[in-house]
Structure formats: structure tokens, C-alpha cells
Amino acid sequence: MHFISQELEDYIEQHSEKEPELLAALNKETYQKILLPRMLSGHFQGRVLSMLAKLIRPLNILEIGTYTGYSALCLCEGMQENGTLHTIDIKEELIDFQRKHFDKSPWGKQIVQHLGEAVDIIPKLEVKFDLVFIDADKENYINYFNIILPKMNKGGIILSDNVLWSGKVLEPIHPNDISTKILVEYNALLKNDLRVETVLLPIRDGLTVSRVL
Ligand SMILES: C[S@@+](CC[C@H](N)C(=O)[O-])C[C@H]1O[C@@H](n2cnc3c(N)ncnc32)[C@H](O)[C@@H]1O
């Protein structure tokens, strides 16, 4: 869903940083070869993620929902030189595609791919994170927040994607629509939880920035 006109979206993209060549190629190949290419963050949100990471300068990053690796590479742009990005996805068929593109980047050796259910993998990671990007199944957003929080460094940032869910968070919720129900609860939780301070940014499908206190 577009919250603003296509003309304004184009203007915003034209007046933001260019998409790096490596990412433009990954974007193109995802659209050519992989199912559901709209899941990829894309040029503008990718530049936002890169800028946030450059401001935060994280040592350890966790991404939940790798897909084809686009947002992982954007986040790596701001990672400290000796940093590590852990990224989790449940789809085995994406692993080689991700690795091919990771290895074309300067951060290939610093990116650790994890295959499986994120709720099972996160508790096993013995790492404290400075930056987390939640971008997988919406039904688990509250679970992700609860298992991540004890693994965050103070001042660390949790980014949550798709929190406006094409505007469905404002509409009556169909009883079978678990994703919208959880997202509405999740947005309220982030707003009210005294362990984080939160701003919800109307970027693409909604991107929340929560700072761990
Ligand atoms: C929206 S896509 C991620 C897009 C990517 N972050 C980007 O911006 O380019 C969501 C991904 O989460 C993965 N996923 C869904 N449920 C999952 C789960 N329970 N555990 C781990 N990964 C999951 C999907 O396979 C999919 O690749």
C-alpha cells in the first residue's frame, strides 16, 4: 500500500542517497528469480536502514527475516569494522542466494546466516546486540520483542518493520487475521513498555524505532 502519492515517493527517492550498485543488482535478481519480491526493503527503506545503522554504529546486529539479504547488507554499512551481523530465516532455499550476494560485499565473512524458526534460534545466540531489525512473521513480533530485550545493550535500538500493515491497524480486525491483531497489540506494547522509548515512523509500511533504556 502507498501512504503517499507515487509522485512524492519518486521525489523522496530522487532526493535520497542512490541505491549502491551491489544492492541494485540484488534487488533486480530478487525480482527476476525469487517469489514475493515485494518483501525486499527496497531503495528508500534500504537507505533509511543504512543511515540509522551509520548513526548507531553497532558492533553486533541481529536481523529476523533475511529473505534475499537486502536489508542485512544495508545494516552492515553502519556496522563497526570488527562487528558481526546475525541473520535468521526459515527458508532453506534462500541460503545460497543470500550467501552469493553477501560474499560480493565487503562484509561476507562478518555475516552469520541462521536457518530455522527465529524463536528457537534467538535464545541460543550468546551475543549482546546494539541493533535488531524485526522483519519476519508478524504473529511472533511480541515473542521476538520479549526474547530479544534481555539480549540488548543499554541504548540499543530495535527496528520493527511493517507496523502499519497497509493501514489495517486502523480497521476492524477479521477474527482470522492474527497478524493484524498481534501488530495492534505490539504497537501498543512498544508505546507503553517503560523499558523502551519509541517512535513510529511512517516509512514505507511503517518502521518503529525503539531505544532500550
Ligand atoms: C519481509 S521478508 C524479510 C525481508 C528482508 N528483511 C528485506 O528487507 O530485504 C520476511 C522473511 O522472514 C522469514 N520468516 C518468516 N517466518 C519466519 C520465522 N518464524 N523464523 C524465521 N524466519 C521467518 C521469511 O522466510 C521471509 O524471508
The ligand as an SDF file (V2000), in Angstrom:
LIG
                    3D

 27 29  0  0  0  0  0  0  0  0999 V2000
    9.6630   -9.4860    4.7110 C   0  0  0  0  0  0  0  0  0  0  0  0
   10.7890  -10.7940    4.4790 S   0  0  0  0  0  0  0  0  0  0  0  0
   12.3150  -10.0820    5.0120 C   0  0  0  0  0  0  0  0  0  0  0  0
   12.8140   -9.0150    4.0670 C   0  0  0  0  0  0  0  0  0  0  0  0
   14.2200   -8.5480    4.3430 C   0  0  0  0  0  0  0  0  0  0  0  0
   14.4100   -8.2070    5.7410 N   0  0  0  0  0  0  0  0  0  0  0  0
   14.4940   -7.3300    3.4920 C   0  0  0  0  0  0  0  0  0  0  0  0
   14.1390   -6.2170    3.9200 O   0  0  0  0  0  0  0  0  0  0  0  0
   15.0180   -7.4670    2.3910 O   0  0  0  0  0  0  0  0  0  0  0  0
   10.4110  -11.8850    5.7940 C   0  0  0  0  0  0  0  0  0  0  0  0
   11.2810  -13.1300    5.8710 C   0  0  0  0  0  0  0  0  0  0  0  0
   11.0310  -13.7430    7.1580 O   0  0  0  0  0  0  0  0  0  0  0  0
   11.1260  -15.1340    7.0130 C   0  0  0  0  0  0  0  0  0  0  0  0
   10.3830  -15.7690    8.1190 N   0  0  0  0  0  0  0  0  0  0  0  0
    9.0280  -15.8680    8.2480 C   0  0  0  0  0  0  0  0  0  0  0  0
    8.7150  -16.5060    9.3790 N   0  0  0  0  0  0  0  0  0  0  0  0
    9.8700  -16.8360    9.9950 C   0  0  0  0  0  0  0  0  0  0  0  0
   10.1930  -17.4940   11.2040 C   0  0  0  0  0  0  0  0  0  0  0  0
    9.2310  -17.9920   12.0130 N   0  0  0  0  0  0  0  0  0  0  0  0
   11.5040  -17.6380   11.5440 N   0  0  0  0  0  0  0  0  0  0  0  0
   12.4730  -17.1650   10.7200 C   0  0  0  0  0  0  0  0  0  0  0  0
   12.2210  -16.5270    9.5480 N   0  0  0  0  0  0  0  0  0  0  0  0
   10.9490  -16.3600    9.1830 C   0  0  0  0  0  0  0  0  0  0  0  0
   10.5450  -15.4070    5.6300 C   0  0  0  0  0  0  0  0  0  0  0  0
   11.0110  -16.6460    5.1220 O   0  0  0  0  0  0  0  0  0  0  0  0
   11.0000  -14.1850    4.8180 C   0  0  0  0  0  0  0  0  0  0  0  0
   12.1640  -14.4640    4.0660 O   0  0  0  0  0  0  0  0  0  0  0  0
  1  2  1  0
  2  3  1  0
  2 10  1  0
  3  4  1  0
  4  5  1  0
  5  6  1  0
  5  7  1  0
  7  8  2  0
  7  9  1  0
 10 11  1  0
 11 12  1  0
 11 26  1  0
 12 13  1  0
 13 14  1  0
 13 24  1  0
 14 15  1  0
 14 23  1  0
 15 16  2  0
 16 17  1  0
 17 18  1  0
 17 23  2  0
 18 19  1  0
 18 20  2  0
 20 21  1  0
 21 22  2  0
 22 23  1  0
 24 25  1  0
 24 26  1  0
 26 27  1  0
M  CHG  2   2   1   9  -1
M  END
$$$$
